[in-house]
Amino acid sequence: MIEWLFGPPPGGVPSDPGTWLSAAELERLSRLRFEKRRSEWLLGRFTAKTLVAGALDRRGDRLPSLRSIEIVPEPSGAPFVRDVVSGTRLPVSVSISHSARRALFAVVFTGSPGPGRCAVGVDLELIEPRSDGFLRDFLTAPERAEIAALPERERLARANGIWSAKEAVLKSLKLGLTVDTGKVECLLTPAEVPDPGDLCPEGTPWRRFSVRCAPEILPAGGAEMRLLGFWREEAGYVLTLAVAVG
Ligand SMILES: CC(C)(COP(=O)(O)OP(=O)(O)OC[C@H]1O[C@@H](n2cnc3c(N)ncnc32)[C@H](O)[C@@H]1OP(=O)(O)O)[C@@H](O)C(=O)NCCC(=O)NCCS
C-alpha cells in the first residue's frame, strides 16, 4: 500500500521550524531566499515528515521525532529520507509536490517484505486554465483527443490532470522535466491498465490512468518495468500518483 497525505496536516505547519527540522534542513532553509519557495518548501517538508513518522509508527518501528528524520535531495532533485542519528537511508520511496498553498506527499516501503523495487512519484495541480499553446506543446495527440472528447465543463480539470499525471510519472522515474513530456503518454480514461496488486494508494479510492513511455527514457532493463497511475480530484485540485515497479 502507498500512504499519502494531501497537506498541510491538521493544525498546519508549526511556526518555529527549529522544533521539527534537522540542523541540515535548517541550514538549507536559510539558503532559500524567496518567501514563496520557503513557505512551499516548509509545507512540503512538514507534510512529508508527518506522514513518514506516522508510517514508521504504524509499522511498529519506534515513532521518530520529526527532527530525527530528514528529507534530502539526490543530485537529480528527487527526495529520499535519512535517519539523522545513524546517517542511513530509510527503505522507502517518497515524492513531494506543492501547488497553491497545498502539498501532496506519498511514501511506500521498498524493503523486504514489501513490494521490492518500486518508486513513487506524485504531482499536485490547482485546476486552472491552460492555453491551447500549452496543450499543443506539452500533450500528445491522443491526450489532446481525450480532452476534446469530453463535455466542455470537464475539459479544464482533465487538461490539468493529464499534465499532472505526466509529471508524476516523470518523478517516479526521477527524471522530472528534464525530458520531452511527449515521451510519456497518460490517458485518464484508460482502455486497460495493469492490475495494481496491493500497490495502490491507501484509503479513499483513486481512479486509474494508463501510462506509455518511450523506451529510451526508461532505466536499463526498463522493458520489464510496470508503470501504474492513479488520480483524483479534491478541493479544486487534481492529485496524481505514479508507481514504477521492477
Ligand atoms: C522536478 C520538477 C518536475 C518539479 O515540478 P514542479 O511542478 O515545478 O514542482 P512540484 O512542486 O510538483 O515538485 C517539486 C518537488 O519535486 C521533487 N523533485 C525535484 N526533482 C525531481 C526529480 N528529478 N525526480 C523526482 N522528484 C523530483 C522535489 O522533492 C521537489 O520538492 P522540494 O524541492 O521541495 O523537495 C521540475 O522542477 C523539474 O524537473 N525541473 C527540472 C530539473 C531540475 O531543475 N531539477 C532540480 C535539480 S537540483
The ligand as an ORCA input file, in Angstrom:
! r2SCAN-3c Opt
* xyz 0 1
  C      11.104     18.280    -10.615
  C      10.049     19.104    -11.311
  C       9.269     18.191    -12.251
  C       9.159     19.726    -10.259
  O       7.949     20.156    -10.790
  P       7.127     21.411    -10.242
  O       5.774     21.285    -10.822
  O       7.901     22.635    -10.508
  O       7.102     21.285     -8.675
  P       6.401     20.264     -7.691
  O       6.011     21.052     -6.507
  O       5.345     19.428     -8.331
  O       7.585     19.269     -7.296
  C       8.699     19.734     -6.613
  C       9.361     18.563     -5.943
  O       9.761     17.609     -6.912
  C      10.832     16.870     -6.350
  N      11.801     16.654     -7.404
  C      12.712     17.517     -7.899
  N      13.426     16.929     -8.871
  C      12.947     15.676     -9.001
  C      13.286     14.562     -9.827
  N      14.254     14.629    -10.746
  N      12.596     13.417     -9.668
  C      11.623     13.300     -8.748
  N      11.254     14.319     -7.924
  C      11.910     15.491     -8.061
  C      11.379     17.652     -5.146
  O      11.033     16.951     -3.967
  C      10.629     18.956     -5.245
  O      10.258     19.492     -3.996
  P      11.341     20.085     -2.972
  O      12.353     20.797     -3.807
  O      10.569     20.959     -2.074
  O      11.918     18.888     -2.280
  C      10.664     20.208    -12.146
  O      11.031     21.266    -11.297
  C      11.891     19.819    -12.927
  O      12.064     18.739    -13.431
  N      12.802     20.716    -13.120
  C      13.991     20.466    -13.948
  C      15.057     19.651    -13.268
  C      15.641     20.362    -12.120
  O      15.802     21.564    -12.127
  N      15.985     19.572    -11.094
  C      16.493     20.100     -9.870
  C      17.935     19.667     -9.729
  S      18.501     20.124     -8.138
*
